[in-house]
Amino acid sequence: MTKFFLPTAVTLSLFMGGCASNKSLTSQQSGFLNEYSSLKQSPYDPTTLLYIAQDADFASYDNVMVEPVKIIANNEQIKANKGLLKEMSEYMTQKVRNSIRQNPNFKLVTKPQANTAKVEFALTAVTVSHDDREVYQYIPVAFVITEAARASGASDKNARIVVEVRITDANSAKVLGRAVSSQKGEQVAIDQEKKLTLDLLKPALDKIAKRVNERLNEMKKKIKK
């Protein structure tokens, strides 16, 4: 498994946000979704901001395309941590596709067909916090926890991933829904020189894949009622 470690504190940019809230999520806009002002608190998940087009007829979508997951990082980050970013993208893409493949309500397809919804993802940040009620520190997804985190007074923290999702009609490109979500991973012991690895982030990636499947089912059922 590929691991990476950036040894100097100056390589980290720690962005201090507010409490663990949707305001924190919106402050981390990457530009992937293009438009964020329509996002509202999700009725399904308090850690998610959600937009669903009022005229979206999810009952008519029987096929789902899942695009390869993108990692939003600058060129220097990609160059330094290419191996881990590739692992994260491939793992997340496969998990979501497997989840859809096993869903009896949808057929996984690789090309646009009639009644096909396209799902696109971007992993845009890794966050760490003492717990869900305290201040978050936002770290660009390609960075690791180093001496800079210790200098901030951190002890044991929880790793989180911020993901942005866009669902469109695969043929017309009409936006059906958008979401920004923060998912929890494994605890990180800051008092040791911990490298951020795929194994550390897998629990959060697994939750994202599962919840995407659940949200698609819920939206389809809601439209049918």
C-alpha positions as CSV (number, residue, x, y, z in Angstrom):
1,M,0.0,0.0,0.0
2,T,1.3,3.4,-0.9
3,K,2.0,5.8,2.1
4,F,3.1,9.4,2.2
5,F,4.5,11.7,4.7
6,L,5.3,15.4,4.5
7,P,7.9,16.1,7.3
8,T,7.7,19.9,7.7
9,A,5.0,21.9,9.4
10,V,5.2,24.6,6.8
11,T,3.8,22.3,4.1
12,L,0.4,22.2,5.8
13,S,-2.3,24.8,5.5
14,L,-4.7,24.4,8.4
15,F,-7.9,26.3,7.9
16,M,-9.8,26.9,11.1
17,G,-13.6,26.7,10.7
18,G,-16.6,26.9,13.1
19,C,-18.3,24.0,14.8
20,A,-19.1,20.8,13.1
21,S,-21.9,22.2,11.0
22,N,-23.1,22.7,7.5
23,K,-21.6,26.2,7.6
24,S,-18.2,24.6,7.9
25,L,-19.0,22.4,4.8
26,T,-20.0,25.4,2.7
27,S,-16.8,27.2,3.6
28,Q,-14.9,24.4,1.9
29,Q,-16.4,24.9,-1.6
30,S,-14.0,23.4,-4.2
31,G,-15.8,24.6,-7.3
32,F,-16.6,21.0,-8.4
33,L,-20.3,21.5,-8.1
34,N,-20.2,25.0,-9.7
35,E,-23.2,26.2,-7.7
36,Y,-23.6,25.9,-3.9
37,S,-26.2,28.4,-2.9
38,S,-29.1,26.0,-3.4
39,L,-27.7,23.4,-1.0
40,K,-29.9,22.9,2.1
41,Q,-29.8,20.7,5.2
42,S,-30.5,17.1,4.2
43,P,-33.6,15.6,5.8
44,Y,-31.7,12.2,5.7
45,D,-28.3,13.1,7.2
46,P,-27.2,16.0,9.5
47,T,-23.7,15.9,8.0
48,T,-24.9,16.6,4.5
49,L,-26.0,19.6,2.5
50,L,-28.4,18.6,-0.3
51,Y,-30.1,19.9,-3.4
52,I,-32.7,18.0,-5.4
53,A,-34.3,19.5,-8.5
54,Q,-38.0,20.0,-8.0
55,D,-38.8,18.5,-11.4
56,A,-36.4,15.6,-11.0
57,D,-38.3,12.4,-11.8
58,F,-36.1,9.8,-10.2
59,A,-38.7,7.1,-10.7
60,S,-37.9,7.2,-14.4
61,Y,-34.2,6.4,-13.9
62,D,-33.4,2.7,-14.0
63,N,-29.8,2.9,-15.0
64,V,-26.9,4.5,-13.2
65,M,-23.4,5.5,-14.5
66,V,-20.7,6.1,-11.9
67,E,-17.8,8.2,-13.1
68,P,-14.3,7.7,-11.7
69,V,-14.0,9.6,-8.4
70,K,-12.0,12.8,-8.7
71,I,-9.5,14.2,-6.1
72,I,-9.4,17.9,-5.9
73,A,-5.8,18.9,-5.2
74,N,-3.2,21.3,-6.7
75,N,-0.4,20.1,-9.0
76,E,2.2,20.0,-6.2
77,Q,0.0,17.9,-4.0
78,I,-0.7,15.5,-6.8
79,K,3.0,15.2,-7.7
80,A,3.9,14.5,-4.0
81,N,1.1,12.1,-3.2
82,K,0.1,10.5,-6.5
83,G,0.0,6.9,-5.2
84,L,-2.4,7.5,-2.3
85,L,-4.7,9.8,-4.4
86,K,-4.9,7.0,-7.0
87,E,-5.7,4.4,-4.4
88,M,-8.4,6.6,-2.9
89,S,-10.0,7.3,-6.3
90,E,-9.9,3.7,-7.4
91,Y,-11.2,2.3,-4.1
92,M,-14.1,4.8,-3.8
93,T,-15.1,4.3,-7.5
94,Q,-15.2,0.5,-7.1
95,K,-17.1,0.6,-3.8
96,V,-19.8,2.9,-5.3
97,R,-20.1,0.8,-8.4
98,N,-20.3,-2.5,-6.4
99,S,-23.0,-0.9,-4.3
100,I,-25.1,0.1,-7.3
101,R,-24.5,-3.3,-9.0
102,Q,-26.1,-5.0,-6.0
103,N,-29.1,-2.7,-5.9
104,P,-32.2,-4.3,-7.3
105,N,-33.7,-0.8,-8.1
106,F,-30.9,0.1,-10.6
107,K,-28.7,-1.3,-13.3
108,L,-25.1,-0.2,-13.4
109,V,-24.1,0.9,-16.9
110,T,-20.9,2.2,-18.4
111,K,-22.4,4.3,-21.2
112,P,-25.4,6.6,-21.5
113,Q,-28.6,4.8,-22.3
114,A,-32.2,5.8,-22.0
115,N,-33.2,6.6,-18.4
116,T,-29.7,6.8,-17.1
117,A,-28.5,9.0,-14.2
118,K,-24.8,9.8,-14.0
119,V,-23.2,10.1,-10.6
120,E,-20.0,12.1,-10.2
121,F,-17.9,12.5,-7.1
122,A,-15.0,14.6,-5.9
123,L,-13.1,14.1,-2.6
124,T,-12.2,17.6,-1.7
125,A,-10.8,17.6,1.9
126,V,-9.7,15.6,4.8
127,T,-10.7,17.0,8.2
128,V,-9.7,16.2,11.7
129,S,-11.5,17.1,15.0
130,H,-11.4,16.2,18.7
131,D,-15.1,15.2,18.3
132,D,-18.2,16.1,16.4
133,R,-18.9,19.2,18.6
134,E,-15.5,20.9,18.5
135,V,-13.6,23.0,16.1
136,Y,-12.6,21.4,12.8
137,Q,-9.3,21.8,11.1
138,Y,-9.6,21.4,7.3
139,I,-6.6,19.9,5.5
140,P,-6.4,19.6,1.7
141,V,-7.1,16.0,0.8
142,A,-3.5,15.3,-0.3
143,F,-1.9,16.4,2.9
144,V,-1.0,14.5,6.1
145,I,-1.1,15.2,9.8
146,T,2.3,16.3,11.0
147,E,4.0,18.6,13.5
148,A,1.6,21.4,12.5
149,A,-1.3,19.5,14.1
150,R,0.7,19.0,17.3
151,A,1.5,22.7,17.4
152,S,-2.2,23.4,17.3
153,G,-2.7,21.6,20.6
154,A,-4.3,18.6,19.1
155,S,-4.4,15.2,20.8
156,D,-6.4,12.2,19.5
157,K,-8.7,13.3,16.7
158,N,-11.1,11.7,14.2
159,A,-10.4,11.7,10.5
160,R,-13.1,12.8,8.1
161,I,-13.5,13.1,4.4
162,V,-15.5,15.8,2.7
163,V,-17.1,14.6,-0.6
164,E,-19.1,16.5,-3.2
165,V,-21.6,14.6,-5.4
166,R,-23.4,15.6,-8.5
167,I,-26.2,13.6,-10.2
168,T,-27.2,14.5,-13.7
169,D,-29.2,13.0,-16.6
170,A,-26.6,11.1,-18.6
171,N,-28.1,12.2,-21.9
172,S,-29.2,15.8,-21.3
173,A,-26.7,16.8,-18.6
174,K,-29.6,18.3,-16.6
175,V,-28.6,18.5,-12.9
176,L,-30.9,16.3,-10.8
177,G,-29.1,16.7,-7.5
178,R,-26.0,18.0,-5.7
179,A,-24.6,17.2,-2.2
180,V,-21.7,18.0,0.1
181,S,-21.1,15.6,2.9
182,S,-18.6,14.9,5.6
183,Q,-18.0,11.3,6.7
184,K,-16.1,10.0,9.7
185,G,-13.1,7.6,9.4
186,E,-10.7,6.1,11.9
187,Q,-9.2,8.0,14.9
188,V,-5.8,9.5,14.3
189,A,-3.2,9.6,17.1
190,I,-1.5,13.0,16.6
191,D,1.1,12.3,19.3
192,Q,2.7,9.8,17.0
193,E,4.0,10.3,13.5
194,K,1.0,8.9,11.8
195,K,0.9,8.7,8.0
196,L,-2.5,9.2,6.4
197,T,-3.2,5.9,4.6
198,L,-6.0,4.4,2.6
199,D,-6.8,2.0,5.5
200,L,-7.3,5.0,7.8
201,L,-9.8,6.5,5.3
202,K,-11.6,3.3,4.2
203,P,-14.4,3.5,6.9
204,A,-15.4,7.0,5.7
205,L,-15.2,5.9,2.0
206,D,-17.3,2.8,2.8
207,K,-19.9,5.0,4.5
208,I,-20.1,7.3,1.5
209,A,-20.6,4.5,-0.9
210,K,-23.3,3.0,1.2
211,R,-25.1,6.3,1.7
212,V,-25.1,7.1,-2.0
213,N,-26.9,3.9,-2.6
214,E,-29.4,4.6,0.2
215,R,-30.0,8.2,-1.0
216,L,-30.7,7.0,-4.6
217,N,-33.2,4.5,-3.2
218,E,-34.9,7.1,-1.0
219,M,-35.2,9.6,-3.8
220,K,-36.6,7.0,-6.2
221,K,-39.2,5.9,-3.6
222,K,-40.1,9.5,-2.7
223,I,-40.9,10.4,-6.2
224,K,-43.0,7.3,-6.6
225,K,-45.3,8.2,-3.7
